[in-house]
Amino acid sequence: MSVIEAPPWERGLRVTQPRVVASEWTKLHSLRSTRWSMLVAVILTIGLSALFAFATSDRWNRMGPREQANRHPLDIALGGVLLSQLAIGVLGVLVISGEYSTGMIRSTIAAVPRRLPVLWAKAAVFATVTFCLMLPAVVAAFFASQAIVDHIEPLRLSFTGPAVLRNVVGGALYLTAIGVFALALGAIARNTAGGISSFVAIIFVIPPLLDILPSNWENAISPYLPSNAGSDVFGIRTGSGHLSPWAGFGLFVGYTAFALATAAVLLVRRDT
């Protein structure tokens, strides 16, 4: 028995993962919120690092020896990452929750009935765009801050110096993982307010609340929180309160994978 092949026009309409990726890329770069959020993230990453460098340069001669010793050039260069993660996270939630709020998710699921390719495509496209934009921003923040504090010998640092490349690339990797983590929370909540609230609570609210716990409890829990574990990849912090850089980032990637897997299960089981 011969197999009847689909006509060329029908084969051209088949849903494939590359076509879903292309569709999600079109959605992402056509949204005004994408351009504004990414612009804010880049400005915060570079601008805050430059601001910290200016403040340090201006006050350096008035600082005591202990305060000077606590100022590390990588902390200055990467300080903006800690705030730009908010812009990336909010955009990550909006990437998927916006479709639920407008009802566009029904058209998306009708076009891709298997559903999961949509989630994988959204995560892949958003992660790629975030990393490609934020890596140059973090590199620029490093060189901008170094240009400002270059006259201060203890703060002078070469890009090829120990752990510099890992910290710079780690900052971009952390922002990328943060974006995918927020996207997964948006898919779980199916609501912009709920997704953003969950993201802010997990990343910004819960860590400071540990201060009310006994110190031995805080020291045991704090290193394993998502934000603390993930940020170890671009920090110079060491000691019992922190994991090693790649171990911490690996744990955060695990949190992200778990959130994405939960979103995948719910996407398949729930009505749109």
C-alpha positions as CSV (number, residue, x, y, z in Angstrom):
1,M,0.0,0.0,0.0
2,S,1.4,3.3,-1.0
3,V,1.6,6.2,1.5
4,I,-0.3,9.2,0.4
5,E,1.8,12.3,1.0
6,A,0.3,15.6,2.0
7,P,0.3,18.2,-0.8
8,P,3.0,20.9,-0.6
9,W,0.6,23.6,0.5
10,E,-0.5,21.4,3.5
11,R,3.1,20.6,4.5
12,G,3.7,24.3,4.5
13,L,1.1,24.7,7.2
14,R,2.4,22.1,9.6
15,V,3.2,23.2,13.2
16,T,6.9,22.7,13.9
17,Q,9.0,23.9,16.8
18,P,11.1,26.3,14.6
19,R,7.9,27.9,13.3
20,V,6.5,28.3,16.9
21,V,9.9,29.9,17.9
22,A,9.6,32.3,14.9
23,S,6.0,33.2,15.9
24,E,7.1,33.9,19.5
25,W,10.0,36.0,18.3
26,T,7.5,38.1,16.2
27,K,5.3,38.5,19.3
28,L,8.2,39.5,21.6
29,H,9.9,42.1,19.5
30,S,6.6,43.7,18.3
31,L,5.5,44.5,21.8
32,R,6.3,48.0,23.1
33,S,6.7,46.6,26.7
34,T,9.6,44.5,25.5
35,R,11.5,47.5,24.2
36,W,10.9,49.6,27.2
37,S,11.6,46.9,29.8
38,M,14.8,45.9,28.1
39,L,15.9,49.5,27.7
40,V,15.2,50.1,31.5
41,A,17.2,47.0,32.3
42,V,20.2,48.1,30.2
43,I,20.1,51.6,31.7
44,L,19.9,50.3,35.3
45,T,22.7,47.8,34.7
46,I,25.1,50.4,33.3
47,G,23.8,53.6,35.0
48,L,23.7,52.4,38.6
49,S,27.2,50.9,38.3
50,A,28.5,54.2,37.0
51,L,26.6,56.0,39.8
52,F,28.1,53.7,42.5
53,A,31.6,54.3,40.9
54,F,31.1,58.1,41.0
55,A,30.0,57.9,44.6
56,T,32.9,55.7,45.6
57,S,35.4,57.9,43.8
58,D,34.1,61.1,45.4
59,R,34.1,59.7,48.9
60,W,37.2,57.5,48.8
61,N,39.6,59.8,50.6
62,R,37.0,60.3,53.4
63,M,36.4,56.6,53.9
64,G,38.0,54.7,56.8
65,P,40.3,51.7,56.2
66,R,37.5,49.2,56.9
67,E,35.0,50.9,54.6
68,Q,37.6,51.0,51.8
69,A,38.4,47.4,52.3
70,N,34.7,46.5,51.9
71,R,34.5,48.2,48.5
72,H,35.3,45.7,45.9
73,P,35.4,46.8,42.2
74,L,33.2,43.9,41.1
75,D,30.5,44.8,43.6
76,I,30.6,48.3,42.1
77,A,30.6,47.1,38.5
78,L,27.7,44.6,39.0
79,G,25.6,46.6,41.5
80,G,23.1,47.5,38.7
81,V,22.3,43.9,38.1
82,L,20.5,43.6,41.4
83,L,18.0,46.2,40.3
84,S,17.8,45.5,36.6
85,Q,16.5,42.0,37.6
86,L,13.2,43.7,38.5
87,A,12.7,45.0,34.9
88,I,13.7,41.6,33.4
89,G,11.4,39.7,35.8
90,V,8.4,41.9,35.2
91,L,8.9,41.5,31.4
92,G,9.2,37.7,31.9
93,V,5.8,37.6,33.6
94,L,4.2,39.8,30.9
95,V,5.6,37.6,28.1
96,I,2.9,35.0,28.9
97,S,0.5,36.6,31.3
98,G,-0.3,39.3,28.7
99,E,-1.7,36.7,26.4
100,Y,-4.1,35.5,29.1
101,S,-5.2,39.1,29.9
102,T,-6.0,39.9,26.3
103,G,-7.4,36.5,25.4
104,M,-4.8,35.9,22.7
105,I,-3.8,32.7,24.4
106,R,-6.9,31.1,22.9
107,S,-5.6,31.9,19.4
108,T,-2.2,30.7,20.3
109,I,-3.4,27.3,21.6
110,A,-5.7,26.9,18.6
111,A,-2.7,27.3,16.3
112,V,-0.5,25.0,18.4
113,P,-2.9,22.4,20.0
114,R,-0.1,20.5,21.7
115,R,0.6,23.6,23.8
116,L,4.0,22.7,25.2
117,P,5.9,23.9,22.1
118,V,4.5,27.3,22.9
119,L,6.0,27.3,26.4
120,W,9.3,26.0,25.2
121,A,9.4,28.6,22.4
122,K,8.6,31.5,24.8
123,A,11.3,30.4,27.2
124,A,13.9,29.9,24.6
125,V,13.2,33.2,22.7
126,F,13.1,35.3,25.9
127,A,16.2,33.7,27.3
128,T,18.2,34.2,24.1
129,V,17.1,37.9,23.8
130,T,17.8,38.6,27.5
131,F,21.3,37.1,27.4
132,C,22.2,38.7,24.1
133,L,21.2,42.2,25.4
134,M,22.4,41.9,29.0
135,L,25.8,40.5,28.4
136,P,27.0,43.6,26.5
137,A,25.3,45.7,29.2
138,V,27.2,44.0,32.0
139,V,30.5,44.3,30.1
140,A,29.8,48.0,29.5
141,A,29.0,48.4,33.2
142,F,32.3,46.9,34.1
143,F,34.4,49.1,31.8
144,A,32.4,52.2,32.7
145,S,32.9,51.7,36.4
146,Q,36.5,51.0,35.9
147,A,37.0,54.1,33.9
148,I,35.6,56.1,36.8
149,V,37.6,54.5,39.6
150,D,40.8,53.9,37.6
151,H,42.7,56.5,39.6
152,I,42.2,54.5,42.8
153,E,44.8,51.8,42.9
154,P,43.0,49.3,45.1
155,L,39.9,49.5,42.8
156,R,41.8,49.1,39.6
157,L,40.9,45.7,38.0
158,S,41.8,44.1,34.7
159,F,39.1,42.3,32.6
160,T,41.4,39.3,32.5
161,G,41.9,39.4,36.3
162,P,40.9,36.5,38.6
163,A,37.2,35.7,38.5
164,V,36.3,38.8,36.5
165,L,35.1,37.0,33.4
166,R,33.1,34.6,35.5
167,N,31.4,37.4,37.4
168,V,30.6,39.4,34.3
169,V,29.2,36.5,32.3
170,G,27.6,35.3,35.5
171,G,25.7,38.5,35.8
172,A,24.2,38.1,32.4
173,L,23.4,34.4,33.0
174,Y,21.7,35.3,36.3
175,L,19.5,37.9,34.6
176,T,18.6,35.3,31.9
177,A,17.6,32.7,34.5
178,I,15.6,35.3,36.4
179,G,13.7,36.1,33.2
180,V,12.8,32.5,32.5
181,F,11.9,31.9,36.2
182,A,9.5,34.9,36.1
183,L,8.1,33.7,32.8
184,A,7.3,30.3,34.5
185,L,5.6,32.1,37.4
186,G,3.5,34.1,34.9
187,A,2.5,30.8,33.2
188,I,1.6,29.3,36.6
189,A,-0.5,32.3,37.8
190,R,-2.0,33.1,34.3
191,N,-2.4,36.6,35.7
192,T,-0.1,39.6,35.5
193,A,-0.6,40.9,39.0
194,G,-0.3,37.4,40.5
195,G,2.8,36.6,38.5
196,I,4.6,39.8,39.4
197,S,3.5,39.6,43.0
198,S,4.9,36.1,43.2
199,F,8.2,37.1,41.6
200,V,8.7,40.1,43.9
201,A,7.8,38.1,47.0
202,I,10.3,35.3,46.1
203,I,13.2,37.5,45.0
204,F,12.9,40.7,47.0
205,V,10.6,40.1,50.0
206,I,11.3,36.7,51.5
207,P,15.1,37.0,51.9
208,P,15.0,40.1,54.2
209,L,12.2,38.4,56.3
210,L,14.7,35.8,57.3
211,D,16.3,38.5,59.6
212,I,13.5,37.8,62.1
213,L,14.5,34.2,62.5
214,P,17.2,32.9,64.9
215,S,20.7,33.4,63.4
216,N,21.4,29.7,63.1
217,W,18.1,29.2,61.2
218,E,18.8,32.1,58.9
219,N,22.4,30.9,58.2
220,A,21.0,27.4,57.3
221,I,18.2,28.6,55.0
222,S,19.5,31.8,53.4
223,P,22.1,30.3,51.0
224,Y,19.5,28.1,49.4
225,L,16.9,30.8,48.6
226,P,16.5,31.4,44.8
227,S,17.9,34.9,44.7
228,N,20.8,34.3,47.1
229,A,21.8,31.1,45.4
230,G,21.6,32.5,41.9
231,S,23.5,35.8,42.7
232,D,26.5,33.8,44.0
233,V,27.6,33.4,40.4
234,F,28.4,37.1,40.0
235,G,29.4,37.9,43.6
236,I,32.7,37.9,45.5
237,R,31.0,36.7,48.7
238,T,32.4,33.7,50.4
239,G,31.9,31.8,53.7
240,S,29.3,29.7,55.3
241,G,26.5,32.0,54.3
242,H,27.0,31.4,50.6
243,L,27.3,28.5,48.2
244,S,30.2,28.3,45.7
245,P,29.4,30.4,42.5
246,W,28.5,27.6,40.1
247,A,26.8,25.4,42.8
248,G,24.5,28.3,43.7
249,F,23.7,29.1,40.1
250,G,23.1,25.4,39.5
251,L,20.6,25.4,42.3
252,F,18.8,28.4,40.9
253,V,18.7,26.8,37.5
254,G,17.1,23.8,39.3
255,Y,14.4,26.2,40.8
256,T,13.8,27.6,37.3
257,A,13.5,24.2,35.8
258,F,11.0,23.1,38.5
259,A,8.9,26.2,37.9
260,L,9.0,25.7,34.2
261,A,8.0,22.0,34.6
262,T,5.1,23.0,36.9
263,A,4.0,25.6,34.3
264,A,4.1,22.9,31.6
265,V,2.0,20.5,33.6
266,L,-0.6,23.1,34.3
267,L,-0.6,24.4,30.7
268,V,-1.5,20.9,29.5
269,R,-4.1,20.2,32.2
270,R,-5.9,23.5,32.5
271,D,-8.4,25.1,30.2
272,T,-7.1,28.2,28.5
